[in-house]
Amino acid sequence: MIWAGSNLGSYAMAEEAMRELGEVPISARRIRHAVHQIGDERVAEREAVIERFKEMDLPQQQVGSTAVEPPQVGVTMMDGGRYQRRDHFGEKDRPAKENHWREDKVGCLLSMQSETHESDPTPELPEWLATSSAVAELAKMAEKQGISEASEPIQNQSAETLAEATYPAPKLVSRDVVASGAEAESFGRQLAARAWQRGFPSAERQAFVADGAHVNWTIHRQHFSHATPILDLMHALSYAFSAAEAVAEKDVFRRWAKWIWAGDVSLVIAALREQQGRIGKPPAEASPTDPRERIDRALTYYEYHRSRMNYPEYRRLGLPLTSSHIESTIKQINRRVKGSEKFWLKSTSEAILQLRADYLSDSVPLDSFWLRHQARQTGANAYAQTT
C-alpha cells in the first residue's frame, strides 16, 4: 500500500492497483493517510540523522561511516524539479502574480568504478557533439525562460548518455536518492549526512557534478569542497551554442566546442570578449535572444565556472562529465509529484518526496525502517539505523 501510494501517479491509481492487482479494497483516502504517516516517520528519522551528523567532530565527518564499504568513486549530483504547493491558498496578502509552482531539490549519491589514465584517453571532440540536438535544446530552454540555467531536465537524454560513452566513463554500481522541498541550507545538510552514511568521504576519488545554478555550487562549497567540482558538459556546450548563433561566422560553435572539450575555456572567453567589444553589452531591456545578451550570458557563465571545466583532467581521472543521472532521477520524482492538477501541502509533499527517494535508492533504506517501525509499535528492540 505504501509503495503504491508513493510510486504510482496518484492515490486514486494506488487504490485501483490495490483492488485490481492485490484484490484488496482500500480507499485512496486511507492510502493517503498511511503514506503521510509513514513518510512523516521517515522525515523524522532523516532529521535525527542530520542532528547526529552535525554533532560529530570534523575528523569523524571526513572519514565517513564505517558501517559500509566506501565506493571507489563517490559522485554527488544535484538539481531541482518543479511541483505545485497549496499552502498559500486563501491568504489575503498573497501577491496577485504569485503562482503555485515551487522547486524541489533532488540529489544522487552514485557509487561508481573506473580506471585512471596517465593522460586524457579521449582528447578529440566527438563529432556528434558538434551537432548535438540536446545542446541546442538546452540553449533554447534557457533563452525561453530568460534565466541562466534551465530549471527542467531536457526531454531527450540520449545525447547526455552518449557523452559518457565517448570515453571510458565510470561504471555505476549503485544509486541513492535524496529529495526534499526544503530550502538550500537544509537540503545541503541532508545530502551531506546521507553521503556520510554511504561512506563517500572515504572514497578513493570524489566528484560533484551539476549545472551552473548558484545553489548547486554553494552546497558544494559548504559540504563537498573535498570533491572535484565538474560543470555539466552539456550545459557548458549549450552556452557556446547560443552565443555562436549571435556570430556571423561559419563553424564558430564547432571551434568553441573543441576548446571546451580540451579544457581551453580561456580561449572561448577571449573570443567572447572580442565579440562583445564589437557589438557592445546588452541594454537592460534586451531579450534573451538578443545577440548582445547571448554573448554576455555566455561570457559571464564561463568566467564564473572556468575552474569547473577542466574536462581533460576529469577524463584522465575516470570521472563523469555530465549530470545525466540526476536528470533522469528528477523525471522519476516528477512522475509522482508533478502535474497540472496536483497540489501539495508542505508537510505532505515532504513525506512523499522522502518515500519516493527511498524507493529509488539501491541501498533499500526502507528495509531496515520497517524493522524499526514495527519495534516502535510493539516496544521491541530493532536493528539500529546506520549512523
MOHU-V354496 format. One record per pair of residues at least 12 apart in sequence whose C-alpha atoms are under 10 Angstrom apart, sorted by the first residue. I is the first residue (numbers start at 1). J is the second residue. D is the distance in whole Angstrom. If there is no record, write none. Layout:
i=[I:I]
j=[J:J]
d=[D:D]
This chain:
i=[1:1:1:1:1:1:1:1:1:1:1:1:2:2:2:2:2:2:2:2:2:2:2:2:3:3:3:3:3:4:4:4:4:4:5:5:5:5:5:5:5:5:5:5:5:5:5:5:6:6:6:6:6:6:6:6:6:6:6:6:6:6:6:6:7:7:7:7:7:7:7:7:7:7:7:8:8:8:8:9:9:9:9:9:9:9:10:10:10:10:10:10:11:11:11:11:11:11:11:11:12:12:12:12:12:13:14:14:14:14:14:15:15:15:15:15:15:16:18:32:32:33:35:35:35:35:36:36:36:36:36:36:36:37:37:38:38:38:38:38:38:38:39:39:39:39:39:39:39:39:39:39:39:40:40:40:40:40:40:40:41:41:41:41:42:42:42:42:42:42:42:42:42:42:43:43:43:43:43:43:43:43:44:45:45:46:46:46:46:47:47:47:47:48:49:49:49:49:49:49:49:50:50:50:50:50:50:50:50:51:51:51:52:52:53:53:53:53:53:53:53:53:54:54:54:60:60:61:61:61:61:61:61:61:62:62:62:62:62:62:63:63:63:63:63:63:64:64:64:64:64:64:64:64:64:64:64:64:65:65:65:65:65:65:65:65:65:65:65:65:66:66:66:66:66:66:66:67:67:67:67:67:67:68:68:68:68:68:68:69:69:69:69:69:70:70:70:70:70:70:70:70:70:70:71:71:71:71:71:71:71:71:71:71:71:71:71:71:71:72:72:72:72:72:72:72:72:72:72:72:72:73:73:73:73:73:73:73:73:73:73:73:73:73:73:73:73:73:73:73:73:74:74:74:74:74:74:74:74:74:74:74:74:74:74:74:74:74:74:74:75:75:75:75:75:75:75:75:75:75:75:75:75:75:75:75:75:75:75:75:76:76:76:76:76:76:76:76:76:76:76:76:76:76:76:76:76:76:76:76:76:76:76:77:77:77:77:77:77:77:77:77:77:77:77:77:77:77:77:77:77:77:77:77:77:78:78:78:78:78:78:78:78:78:78:78:78:78:78:78:78:78:78:78:78:78:78:78:78:78:79:79:79:79:79:79:79:79:79:79:79:79:79:79:79:79:79:79:79:79:79:79:80:80:80:80:80:80:80:80:80:80:80:80:80:80:80:80:80:80:80:81:81:81:81:81:81:81:81:81:81:81:81:81:81:81:81:81:81:81:82:82:82:82:82:82:82:82:82:82:82:82:82:82:83:83:83:83:83:83:83:83:83:83:83:83:83:83:83:83:83:84:84:84:84:84:84:84:84:84:84:84:84:84:84:84:84:84:85:85:85:85:85:85:85:85:85:85:85:85:86:86:86:86:86:86:86:86:87:87:87:87:87:87:88:88:89:100:100:101:101:101:102:103:103:103:103:103:104:104:104:104:104:104:104:104:104:104:104:104:104:104:105:105:105:105:105:105:105:105:105:105:105:105:106:106:106:106:106:106:106:106:106:106:106:106:106:106:107:107:107:107:107:107:107:107:107:107:107:107:107:107:107:107:107:108:108:108:108:108:108:108:108:108:108:108:108:108:108:108:108:108:109:109:109:109:109:109:109:109:109:109:109:109:109:109:109:110:110:110:110:110:110:110:110:110:110:110:110:110:110:110:111:111:111:111:111:111:111:111:111:111:111:111:112:112:112:112:112:112:112:112:112:112:112:112:112:113:113:113:113:113:113:113:113:113:114:114:114:114:114:114:114:114:114:114:115:115:115:115:115:115:115:115:115:116:116:116:116:116:116:116:116:116:117:117:117:117:117:117:118:118:118:119:119:119:119:119:120:120:120:120:120:120:120:120:120:120:121:121:121:121:121:121:121:121:121:122:122:122:122:122:122:122:122:123:123:123:123:123:123:123:123:123:124:124:124:124:124:124:125:125:125:125:125:125:125:125:125:126:126:126:126:126:126:126:127:127:128:128:128:128:129:129:129:129:129:129:129:129:129:129:129:130:130:130:130:130:130:130:130:130:131:131:131:132:132:132:132:132:132:132:133:133:133:134:134:134:134:134:134:134:134:134:134:134:135:135:135:135:135:135:135:135:135:135:135:135:135:136:136:136:136:136:136:136:136:137:137:137:137:137:138:138:138:138:138:138:138:138:138:138:138:138:138:139:139:139:139:139:139:139:139:139:139:139:140:140:140:140:140:140:141:141:141:142:142:142:142:142:142:143:143:143:143:143:143:143:143:144:144:144:145:146:146:146:147:147:147:148:148:148:148:148:148:148:148:148:149:149:149:149:149:149:149:150:150:150:150:151:151:152:152:152:153:153:153:153:153:153:153:154:154:154:154:155:155:155:156:157:157:157:157:158:159:159:159:160:160:160:160:160:160:160:160:160:160:161:161:161:161:162:162:163:163:163:163:163:163:164:164:164:164:164:164:164:167:167:167:167:167:168:168:168:168:168:169:169:169:169:169:169:169:169:170:170:170:170:170:170:171:171:171:172:173:174:174:174:175:175:175:175:175:175:176:176:176:176:176:176:176:176:176:176:176:176:177:177:177:177:177:177:177:177:177:177:177:177:177:177:177:178:178:178:178:178:178:178:178:178:178:178:178:179:179:179:179:179:179:179:179:179:179:179:179:179:180:180:180:180:180:180:180:181:181:181:181:181:181:181:182:182:183:184:184:184:184:185:185:185:185:186:187:188:188:188:188:188:188:188:188:189:189:189:191:191:191:192:192:192:192:192:193:193:194:195:195:196:197:197:197:198:198:198:200:201:201:201:203:205:205:205:205:205:205:206:206:206:206:206:206:206:206:207:207:207:207:207:207:207:207:207:207:207:207:208:208:208:208:208:208:208:208:208:208:208:208:208:208:209:209:209:209:209:209:209:209:209:209:209:209:209:209:209:209:210:210:210:210:210:210:210:210:210:210:210:210:210:211:211:211:211:211:211:211:211:211:211:212:212:212:212:212:212:212:212:212:212:213:217:217:217:217:228:228:228:229:229:229:229:229:229:230:230:230:230:230:230:230:230:230:230:230:230:230:231:231:231:231:231:231:231:231:231:231:232:232:232:232:232:232:232:232:233:233:233:233:233:233:233:233:233:233:234:234:234:234:235:235:236:236:236:236:236:236:236:236:236:236:236:237:237:237:237:237:237:237:237:238:238:238:239:239:239:239:239:239:239:239:240:240:240:240:240:240:240:240:240:240:240:240:240:240:240:240:241:241:241:241:241:241:242:242:242:242:242:242:242:242:243:243:243:243:243:243:243:243:243:243:243:243:243:243:244:244:244:244:244:244:245:245:245:245:246:246:246:246:246:246:246:246:246:247:247:247:247:247:247:252:255:256:256:256:256:260:260:260:260:260:260:261:261:261:261:262:262:262:262:262:263:263:263:263:263:263:263:263:263:264:264:264:264:264:265:265:265:265:265:265:265:266:266:266:268:268:268:268:269:269:269:269:269:269:269:269:270:271:271:272:272:272:272:272:272:272:272:273:273:273:275:275:275:276:276:276:276:276:276:276:278:279:279:279:280:280:280:280:281:281:281:281:282:282:282:282:309:329:329:332:332:332:333:333:333:333:333:334:334:335:336:336:336:337:337:337:337:365:365:368:368:368:368:368:369:369:369:369:370:371:371:371:372:372]
j=[14:15:17:18:22:24:26:30:31:32:34:35:14:31:32:33:34:35:36:37:38:39:352:355:31:35:355:356:359:16:17:18:31:35:17:18:28:30:31:32:33:34:35:36:336:352:355:356:31:32:35:36:39:336:337:351:352:353:354:355:356:357:358:359:332:333:335:336:337:352:355:356:357:359:360:335:336:337:356:334:335:336:337:338:339:342:28:32:335:336:337:342:27:28:29:30:31:32:35:336:27:28:29:31:32:28:26:27:28:31:32:27:28:29:30:31:32:28:31:348:352:348:348:351:352:355:347:348:349:350:351:352:355:348:351:351:352:354:355:369:370:373:347:348:349:350:351:352:353:354:355:356:358:347:348:350:351:352:354:355:351:354:369:373:350:351:352:354:355:358:365:366:369:373:180:347:350:351:352:353:354:355:351:369:385:190:193:194:354:186:189:190:193:387:190:193:194:197:385:386:387:186:189:190:191:192:193:194:387:189:190:193:193:387:189:190:192:193:194:196:197:387:189:192:193:196:201:192:193:196:197:199:201:202:196:199:200:201:202:226:196:199:200:201:202:203:193:194:195:196:197:198:199:200:201:202:203:387:193:194:195:196:197:198:199:200:201:202:386:387:196:197:198:199:202:386:387:197:198:199:385:386:387:196:197:198:199:200:386:198:199:200:202:203:111:196:197:198:199:200:201:202:203:204:110:111:112:113:173:174:198:199:200:201:202:203:204:205:206:111:112:113:114:115:173:200:202:203:204:205:206:110:111:112:113:114:115:170:171:172:173:200:202:203:204:205:206:207:317:318:319:109:110:111:112:113:195:198:199:200:201:202:203:204:205:206:207:208:227:319:108:109:110:111:112:170:172:175:195:200:203:205:206:207:208:209:227:228:319:320:107:108:109:110:111:175:176:191:192:195:200:206:207:208:209:210:220:224:227:228:229:323:326:106:107:108:109:110:177:191:207:208:209:210:211:216:220:230:232:322:323:324:325:326:327:105:106:107:108:109:177:178:179:188:191:208:209:210:211:215:216:217:219:220:323:325:326:327:329:330:103:104:105:106:107:108:151:152:153:179:209:210:211:212:213:215:216:323:326:327:329:330:102:103:104:105:106:107:150:151:152:153:179:180:181:213:215:216:326:327:330:101:102:103:104:105:106:151:152:153:179:181:327:329:330:331:333:334:337:338:101:102:103:104:105:151:152:181:330:333:334:337:338:339:100:101:102:103:104:181:333:334:336:337:338:339:340:342:343:344:349:99:100:101:102:103:104:337:338:339:340:341:342:343:344:345:346:349:99:100:101:102:103:342:343:344:345:346:348:349:99:100:101:342:343:344:345:346:100:343:344:345:346:347:100:345:345:343:344:338:340:343:181:151:180:181:182:183:179:180:181:182:183:184:187:330:333:334:337:349:350:353:178:179:180:181:182:183:184:187:188:216:330:353:177:178:179:180:181:187:191:326:327:329:330:333:353:357:176:177:178:179:180:187:188:190:191:194:210:325:326:327:329:330:357:174:175:176:177:178:179:191:195:209:323:325:326:327:329:330:357:361:174:175:176:177:178:191:192:194:195:198:200:208:325:326:361:171:172:173:174:175:176:177:195:198:200:206:207:325:326:362:170:171:172:173:174:175:176:198:199:200:203:206:169:170:171:172:173:174:175:203:205:206:318:319:320:169:170:171:172:173:204:205:318:319:168:169:170:171:172:205:317:318:319:320:168:169:170:171:315:316:317:318:319:168:170:313:314:315:316:317:318:319:168:313:315:316:317:318:313:316:317:312:313:315:316:317:167:262:311:312:313:314:315:316:317:318:166:167:168:312:313:315:316:317:318:166:167:168:261:262:312:315:316:167:258:261:262:263:311:312:315:316:166:258:259:261:262:312:166:254:255:257:258:259:260:261:262:162:163:166:167:257:258:261:254:258:159:162:163:166:159:160:162:163:166:234:237:254:257:258:261:237:241:251:253:254:255:256:257:258:241:253:254:158:159:160:234:237:238:241:156:158:159:154:155:156:157:158:159:160:234:235:237:238:154:159:160:233:234:235:236:237:238:239:240:241:242:234:235:237:238:239:240:241:242:154:155:156:238:241:150:152:153:154:155:234:235:236:237:238:239:241:242:234:235:236:237:238:239:240:241:242:243:294:238:239:241:242:288:289:153:154:238:235:238:239:242:288:289:239:242:287:288:289:290:293:294:287:288:289:288:287:288:289:213:288:297:212:213:214:239:288:297:298:300:301:211:212:213:214:235:239:301:211:212:213:235:211:213:327:330:331:324:326:327:328:329:330:331:324:327:328:331:327:328:331:328:324:325:327:328:324:234:322:324:232:233:234:235:321:322:323:324:325:327:322:323:324:325:322:324:233:234:320:321:322:324:315:319:320:321:322:323:324:315:316:318:320:321:315:316:318:319:320:314:315:316:317:318:319:320:321:315:317:318:319:320:321:318:319:320:325:362:361:362:363:325:329:360:361:362:363:194:195:198:357:358:359:360:361:362:363:364:365:191:194:326:329:330:333:354:356:357:358:359:360:361:362:363:190:191:194:195:353:354:355:356:357:358:360:361:191:329:330:333:350:351:352:353:354:355:356:357:358:349:350:351:352:353:354:357:346:347:349:350:351:353:354:346:350:215:215:216:218:219:215:218:219:222:219:219:215:216:218:219:220:222:223:224:219:222:223:219:223:224:219:220:222:223:224:223:387:387:223:224:387:385:386:387:363:386:387:227:224:226:227:227:226:227:228:317:318:319:224:225:226:227:228:229:317:319:220:224:225:226:227:228:229:230:314:319:320:321:220:224:225:226:227:228:229:230:231:232:308:319:320:323:227:228:229:230:231:232:233:308:319:320:321:322:323:324:325:326:229:230:231:232:233:235:308:321:322:323:324:326:327:230:231:232:233:234:235:236:305:322:323:230:231:232:235:236:301:302:304:305:308:231:229:230:231:305:308:314:319:305:307:308:309:310:314:305:306:307:308:309:310:311:314:319:320:321:322:323:305:306:307:308:309:310:311:321:322:323:308:309:311:320:321:322:323:324:257:260:261:308:309:311:320:321:322:323:321:322:323:324:322:323:257:260:261:265:298:301:302:305:306:309:322:253:254:256:257:258:260:261:298:253:257:298:253:294:295:297:298:299:301:302:252:253:254:255:256:257:260:268:272:294:295:297:298:299:301:302:253:254:256:257:294:298:288:289:291:293:294:295:297:298:256:272:275:289:290:291:292:293:294:295:296:297:298:299:256:272:291:294:295:298:289:291:294:295:275:279:289:290:291:292:293:294:295:272:275:279:291:294:295:271:268:268:269:271:272:302:306:309:310:311:312:309:310:311:312:309:310:311:312:313:306:307:308:309:310:311:312:313:314:306:309:310:311:312:302:303:305:306:307:309:310:302:303:306:298:299:302:303:295:298:299:300:301:302:303:306:299:295:299:294:295:296:297:298:299:300:302:295:296:299:292:295:296:291:292:293:294:295:296:299:292:291:292:295:292:293:295:296:293:294:295:296:294:295:296:297:321:357:360:356:357:360:352:353:356:357:360:353:356:356:352:353:356:349:352:353:356:385:386:382:383:384:385:386:382:383:384:385:382:383:384:385:384:385]
d=[7:8:9:7:9:10:9:10:6:9:8:8:9:7:9:10:7:6:9:10:8:9:10:9:10:9:8:9:8:10:7:8:8:9:10:10:8:10:6:7:10:9:6:9:9:9:9:9:9:9:7:9:9:7:9:9:6:8:9:6:6:9:10:8:9:9:8:6:9:9:8:6:10:8:9:8:6:10:10:9:6:5:8:9:9:10:9:9:9:7:9:9:9:5:8:9:7:6:10:10:8:5:9:9:9:8:9:9:7:8:9:6:5:9:9:7:10:9:10:9:10:10:9:8:7:8:8:6:9:9:6:7:9:9:8:8:9:10:8:10:10:9:9:8:9:8:4:6:8:6:6:9:10:8:8:8:5:9:9:9:8:10:9:8:10:8:10:7:8:9:10:9:8:10:10:10:8:7:10:9:7:9:10:9:9:8:9:9:9:10:9:8:10:10:9:7:8:9:9:9:7:9:7:6:9:9:6:8:10:9:10:9:9:8:9:10:9:6:9:8:9:8:8:10:8:10:10:9:9:7:10:10:8:10:8:10:9:5:7:9:8:8:8:5:5:9:9:10:8:5:7:7:5:6:5:6:9:10:10:10:9:6:5:7:5:8:8:9:8:7:9:8:9:7:9:9:9:8:9:8:10:7:8:10:8:6:6:10:9:8:7:9:9:9:8:10:10:7:5:6:8:6:5:8:9:5:6:8:9:9:8:7:7:9:8:5:7:9:9:7:6:6:8:10:10:9:9:5:5:6:9:8:6:5:6:7:10:8:9:9:10:8:9:6:6:5:6:8:10:9:8:7:6:5:6:9:9:9:8:5:8:9:6:8:6:5:6:9:9:9:8:6:5:7:7:10:10:10:9:8:9:8:6:5:6:7:8:9:8:8:7:6:5:6:9:10:10:9:10:8:9:8:6:5:6:9:9:9:8:10:10:9:9:8:6:5:7:8:10:10:8:6:5:6:9:9:10:10:10:9:7:9:8:6:9:7:6:4:6:9:10:9:10:10:9:8:7:6:8:10:7:10:9:10:8:9:6:9:10:9:10:9:6:6:7:9:8:9:9:10:10:7:8:10:8:9:7:9:7:8:10:8:10:6:6:4:6:9:10:7:7:9:9:10:9:9:10:9:9:9:7:10:8:6:5:6:7:7:6:8:10:10:9:10:6:8:8:7:10:9:6:6:5:6:9:8:8:9:9:10:7:8:7:9:8:6:6:6:7:9:10:8:10:6:5:7:9:8:8:8:9:9:5:4:6:8:10:8:7:8:8:9:7:5:6:9:10:9:9:5:6:7:10:8:5:5:6:7:10:8:10:7:9:9:6:6:6:8:9:9:8:5:7:9:8:9:10:8:10:10:10:9:8:9:9:7:9:9:7:6:4:7:9:10:10:9:9:10:10:9:9:9:8:6:5:6:8:8:8:7:10:10:9:10:7:6:4:7:9:9:9:8:9:8:7:8:9:9:8:6:5:6:9:9:9:9:7:10:10:10:7:10:9:9:9:10:7:6:5:6:9:9:9:10:10:7:6:10:8:10:10:9:8:6:5:6:8:8:10:8:7:8:8:10:10:9:9:10:7:7:6:5:7:9:9:10:9:10:10:9:10:10:10:9:6:5:5:6:8:9:10:8:9:10:10:6:5:5:5:7:9:10:10:10:10:9:10:9:5:5:7:7:10:10:8:9:8:7:4:6:9:10:8:5:8:10:8:9:8:10:10:9:7:6:9:9:10:10:9:8:6:5:5:9:10:9:8:5:6:7:10:7:9:8:8:8:6:9:9:9:9:5:7:8:6:5:9:9:10:7:8:8:10:7:6:10:9:7:6:9:9:9:8:8:9:9:9:8:7:10:10:7:9:10:10:8:10:8:8:10:9:9:10:8:6:9:9:6:8:10:9:7:10:10:9:9:9:10:9:9:9:10:8:10:9:8:10:9:9:9:8:9:10:9:9:9:7:5:9:9:7:8:10:9:8:10:7:10:9:10:10:10:9:10:8:7:8:7:7:8:6:8:8:9:10:8:9:8:9:9:6:7:9:6:5:9:9:7:9:10:10:9:6:9:10:7:8:7:9:9:8:10:7:9:9:7:10:8:7:10:9:6:9:9:9:10:8:10:9:5:6:9:7:6:9:10:9:10:10:8:10:9:10:8:10:10:9:9:9:8:10:10:8:9:5:6:10:10:9:10:7:8:8:8:6:9:10:8:9:8:8:10:9:10:7:9:10:8:7:7:6:9:8:10:10:9:10:9:9:10:9:8:9:9:9:9:5:8:10:7:7:10:8:9:10:9:9:9:10:7:10:8:8:9:8:10:9:9:9:7:10:9:6:8:6:9:9:8:9:6:9:10:10:8:8:9:7:7:9:10:10:7:7:7:10:9:7:10:9:10:10:8:9:7:9:9:10:7:10:9:6:6:6:8:10:10:6:6:6:10:10:10:9:10:9:8:6:8:9:10:8:6:5:8:9:9:9:8:8:9:7:4:6:7:9:9:9:9:9:8:10:10:9:9:5:7:9:6:5:9:10:7:7:8:10:8:7:10:9:6:8:9:8:9:10:9:8:8:10:9:6:6:9:8:6:9:8:6:9:9:6:7:9:8:9:7:6:10:8:10:9:8:10:7:9:9:8:9:9:8:9:10:9:9:9:9:5:8:8:7:9:9:9:8:9:8:10:9:10:9:6:7:9:9:9:10:10:8:10:7:6:9:9:10:10:9:8:9:10:10:8:8:8:9:8:9:10:7:5:6:9:10:8:10:9:10:8:5:4:6:7:9:7:8:10:7:7:9:9:6:6:5:6:8:10:10:10:9:9:9:8:6:5:6:6:9:9:9:8:8:7:6:10:10:9:8:7:6:5:9:9:10:10:8:6:10:9:10:9:6:5:8:9:6:8:10:9:7:10:7:8:8:8:8:10:9:7:10:10:8:10:10:10:8:9:9:10:8:5:8:9:9:9:10:9:5:6:8:8:8:9:8:7:8:9:7:9:9:5:6:9:9:8:8:9:9:8:10:9:6:5:6:9:10:9:8:10:8:8:9:6:5:8:8:7:8:9:9:9:9:8:10:10:9:8:8:9:10:8:10:9:10:8:6:10:7:9:10:10:9:9:10:8:9:8:5:9:8:9:9:6:9:10:7:7:9:8:9:9:9:10:7:9:10:9:6:9:9:8:10:9:10:8:9:10:6:8:9:8:10:8:10:9:10:7:9:9:5:5:8:8:6:9:8:9:9:8:8:10:9:8:8:9:9:10:9:8:5:8:9:7:7:10:8:10:8:10:9:10:9:6:10:9:10:10:10:7:8:8:10:9:8:6:7:9:8:7:6:9:9:10:10:6:5:5:6:8:10:9:9:8:9:10:7:9:9:6:9:7:8:8:8:8:9:8:8:10:10:8:6:9:10:7:7:9:9:10:9:10:6:8:10:8:6:10:10:8:9:7:9:8:10:9:7:10:10:7:7:9:10:8:7:9:7:10:9:9:7:10:8:7:9:9:7:10:9:9:8:9:9:8:10:7:7:7:9:10:10:10:8:9:8:8:8:8:9:9:10:9:7:8:7:9:9:9:9:8:9:7:9:10:8:8]
